[in-house]
Amino acid sequence: MKKTWLLVVVAAMMLVVAACGKEEATPSDVDGNSSAAPALLTLETDASYNADTKQLSATVSMTNPNEGPVKVTFNSSQRFQLTVMNGETTVFDYGSEYMFTESIIEETWEPGETKVFDEVFPLTLESGEYTVDFVSLAQVEGAPEMAATDQKTLSVEAVEAPPAEEPAEEPSEEPTDEPSEQPAQTDGAFSDVSIKRNGNLIEVAGYTNVEEFEWSVSDGHNVFAQGASQPTAGGFTFGVLLDEEPTSGQSLFLEMTPIGGDVASFRVQ
């Protein structure tokens, strides 16, 4: 009887020791390595406004602060979100007012690697104080579910009109650096379509009697961007941001198709 109780006690002690050994052998203690989650990309931003040209310039720098490479994913061609606020009023929303290619972008960022994204937006701001909110849209594999953010302030002052000058007798025509804009085009259900291109940014406006239409930008073979638009009171306007600026001399075309209708084609450049 005593031998039987002794065997039971020994077996119980062995089970307790085995359980403790399993608990101590956690992944974070093996070989002294830590299993801490990687950190998000760090975010540095800058914003400025030119009241003369009515343009908002934004610069966003993202850096991998981790000691090892990380996998970074963007769910579209939009790399960051930008919102301009005047008090509690939103005066510009980058994500809502522009179209982006809906393709998942996966990249591997090396330790300390930095990428800079510069954008210029046509924007009319009245004199006053504004805040510019930035949100990084980079998703780091294994990082906590949160986003890196930053905020800048803008002070916009009223621009005084320069004194009137008498026109020169023989004004000379010189090339300017302003965005290229083609004469208004009309095709099918779309009329007075104006297309302005500035680098990889294309702005489109016009008139139509259709309730909704789809659009795409291509070189005749490859589609670079696509989306849909719903006109308001017969008018429409939208922006297209390409992943990269087209090469010199490359022909681009904008196609707009009413739901169940015929394709209308317009030359971008």
N, C-alpha and C positions, 0 to 999 in steps of 0.2 A: 504493500500500500504506500509506504514512504517513497519507494523507488518511482512509483507512478506519479505522485505529486511532484517529485524532483524533476522528472522529465517534462512535465507540463510547464513548470516555472522556467526551465532552461529554454524551451521552445518559445515562450512568450518574450523572453529577453532578446532572443535572436531576431524576432520579428520587429521589435522596437528599434534595435540597432540598424537593421536593414532600412527601415523607413526613414530614420534620421539621415542615413547616408544618401538616400535619394533626394531628400529635401536640400541637402547642402550642395549637391552637384548641380547647381543652377547654371544656365548658359552664361550668366554674367560673371561666374567665378572660374570658369574653365580657362586655364592658362593665363589667368589674370586679365582677360579681355572684357571690356564693358560692352553691353548691348544697347547703349543709349541711342535713341532715335536721332537721325540727322537734323540739323537746323535748317530753317527756311533760308532762301536767298536774302541777303541784305539789300536794302533799297535806299538809294540816294536820288533826289529829284531836284529839278530847278524849273521855274516858270517865269516868263517875262511877257509883257504886252507892249506892242508898238501901236500907239494911238494914231500915228500918221498913216500906216499901211493897214490898220485894223487887223492885226494878226497876233495870235497867241502862240508863243513858242514854248515847247515842253521838252525837257531832257530827262530821261529815266535811266539810271545805272543799276544793274543787278549783279551781285557778286556771290559766288559760292564760298561761304566762310568755313566750310568743313575741311578737315584734314585729309579727306579722301574724295574721290569723284562721286557725284550724285546724278541720278536720273531725273531730268526736268521735263515736264509735260505742259504744253499749252493746248487748250481745247479748240482754238481757232487761231487765225492770223493776228488777233488782237493780243498784244503782250501785256498791256496794262489798262486799267480803267482810270479815267480822269473826269472829275466833276468840278465845275466852277459855280460857286455859291455867292450870292449877294444877300447876306443875312440868312434867312430861312428859305430864300427863293433860289431854285436851280435855274441858272441862265445858260448853261451848256453841259450836255451829257455826251461824252465821247462814244460810249457804247450804244446809245440809243439813236444817235444822229448819223452814224456811219455804218456801212455794211462790211462784213469780214468773211473771208473764205472759211467754210466750215470743215476744216481738215485738222486732225489731231497731229500736233508737232511734238515729236519726242527727241530729246537731245541729252547728251552726256556732258556735264560740266566738270572740268578738272578743278582741283583745289585752288582757290584764289582766282579762278577765271571770272572776268567781268565782261558784260555785254552792255552796250549803250544804245538806247533807242531815242531818236530825235524825231519830233513831229511838229508841223506848223499848221495851225488851223485858222481859216478866215473867220473872224469873230468881231462883232461890234459891241463894245462895252461902253456904257455911259460912265462919267466920272464918279468915283466912289471907291469903297473898300471891298475887296473880294477875297475869298479863300479858295484855294485850289487843292482838292483832295485827290490823292493818288492811291491806287490799290494794285499791287502786283498780282498778275493772273498766273504766275508760275506755280506749278504743283510739284513739290519735291517728294519723290517716292520714299515712304517711311516716315515723313515728317508729320507733326501734329496737324490736325485739320484747322488751320488758321491762315490768314493772309498778311503779308507785310504791307504796312501802310505808311503814308507820309502826308504832310500838309504844308503848303506854302501860302503866303499872303501877297496880294497884289494891290497896289494903290494906283488908280487910274485918274489922271488929271485931264481936264478939258483942254482941247487943242485950239489955240487961237488961230483964226484964219489969217494967212499972210496978206499983206497989202497988195492990192491989184496992181499988176504991171502991164504996161502997154505991150501988145504983141510985136515981136520982131518983124521987120519988113520981109525977110525971107527965112521963115522957120525951116530948120533942117530936120529931116526925119532920121532918128537914131534908134537902133534896136534897144529894147528894154528887157529887164529880167522878170517881167510880170508873167504869171501863168498863161500858157497858150489857150486861146479860146477860138473855136471855129464858128462860122456863121450858123444861125439857127437852121435846123433841118426838119423836114416833114416827110413822113412815110406812113402809109396805112392809117391806123387809128391814132397816131401820135403827131402832134403839130408843134411848131416853134420849139423844137428840142435843142437846147444849148448844152454844149459839152466843153468843160474847162479842165485842162490837165496841168498838174503841177507835180512833176516827178512821178512818184507812184500813187498820187492821189488824184482821183477823177471825180468831178462834181457834175451832176446831171440835173436839169430842170426842163419842164415843158408842160404841155397840156394834152388831155385825152378825155374821151367820154366813157372809158371803160372803168369798172369798179375796182379791178385788181389785175395785175400783170406780173409776169416773171421776167427777169433780165439776166444777161450774162455778158461777160467781157472776154474776148478770145482773139487770137491772131488768125482765125479761120480754121485752125486745126486743134490747138490746145486752149482749153477754158481756164482762165486765170482767176475769175471770181464770178459768183452768181448769187441771186437772191430774189426777193419779191417786194412789191411796193403797192400800197393802196392810195390812190390819189385823193386829195381833199378839194372839194368844190371845183373839180375839173383840172386842178393843177397838181403837179408832183415835183418832188426834189429829193435827191438822195446822193450820198457820197460813196465811192468805191475805193478801198485801200488795198492795193496790190501788195503781194509779199515782197516784190522787188521792182525797181524802176525798169521799164522796158529798155531794150538796147536801142541805140541810135538807128533810125531808119526802119524800125520794126513797126509794121502796120497792125493797129488794133481796131476791133469793131465791137460796137455795143448792139446787142440784139434784145428787143423787148417784145414779149409775146402775151397778148391778152388771154385770159383763161378761156380755152376753146376757140381762140382766134388765130389769125395768121401772124407770122413773124415779121417784125419791122426791123430793118438793119440800118445802123448809123455808123459813120466812120469816126473814130476817135482821133487818129493821127495817121 
